[in-house]
Amino acid sequence: MIPDPRSPPRAHQLAEMADAEPVAISNRTPLPDGRSSVLQMQGVAPDAGDLESLILLLSLNPRTSCKMYGKVVQRPRHEAVFGKKGIGWEGYAYGKPPVLIKAEKTMHPLVQRVLDHANSHLRKDGEGEFTWALANLYFKGSDYVSWHADDEADVGGDSVPTYSFGCERRFLVRKKASTSSSGKRGRDDVFEFSAKHGSCIVMQGCDFQKDWEHCVPKTAKPCGPRLSITPRK
Ligand SMILES: O=C(O)CCC(=O)C(=O)O
């Protein structure tokens, strides 16, 4: 069912998402550089009420505006930041020029479950805890995130996870143009993964964000909302 972009999904849509069996997967795809990989694993099975309230919160957050080629445009998704990163931290700023997404005043229970899951499954000894998260709401198929790398110093180190809820979307990975051997890329150089409800995709390897970029492309297929939660350090 195609959601009405002006209103959040209805209760029955969310109940269907929340009841969907989380996929039991654990699958690592090595990338051709021999040091980076993409891990797909079981994530968090959400409570319907928590999923509903988080989607509602995000859908009420105005889309952030940013400048592109001199024009002010809205980012093609809703975003929210939860958690803390030290004293005086106001939120997460990214883009050129950076646009601040102020951290929400209170933690959300579903985001907390995701942070707990990431801390117990993905943190290596000596690495800092995941303390905050960026949540993205792709309300409709035309919402997306374009090719980018999470290469800010404060993101995640060796493992950068993204937890998925709701409508399944494609998650693509490719080598950055500056690091691909020919400097050119073909279709075969794009690695495709399915961001399924209740699952987690983890970009792994200490040079992953330096060498590779990722995106969630638009889809013309009828699809409902997708929420992603990406824990950060
Ligand atoms: O929605 C996703 O899974 C990806 C989100 C993402 O790339 C980001 O927040 O940097």
The ligand as a MOL file (V3000), in Angstrom:
LIG
                    3D

  0  0  0     0  0            999 V3000
M  V30 BEGIN CTAB
M  V30 COUNTS 10 9 0 0 0
M  V30 BEGIN ATOM
M  V30 1 O 18.9730 4.1530 6.0480 0
M  V30 2 C 20.0290 3.5370 6.0940 0
M  V30 3 O 20.0890 2.3390 6.3450 0
M  V30 4 C 21.3300 4.2550 5.8210 0
M  V30 5 C 21.4540 5.5200 6.5730 0
M  V30 6 C 22.7420 6.2000 6.3150 0
M  V30 7 O 23.4430 5.9140 5.3830 0
M  V30 8 C 23.1940 7.2390 7.2380 0
M  V30 9 O 22.4540 7.6110 8.1400 0
M  V30 10 O 24.3240 7.7030 7.0690 0
M  V30 END ATOM
M  V30 BEGIN BOND
M  V30 1 2 1 2
M  V30 2 1 2 3
M  V30 3 1 2 4
M  V30 4 1 4 5
M  V30 5 1 5 6
M  V30 6 2 6 7
M  V30 7 1 6 8
M  V30 8 2 8 9
M  V30 9 1 8 10
M  V30 END BOND
M  V30 END CTAB
M  END
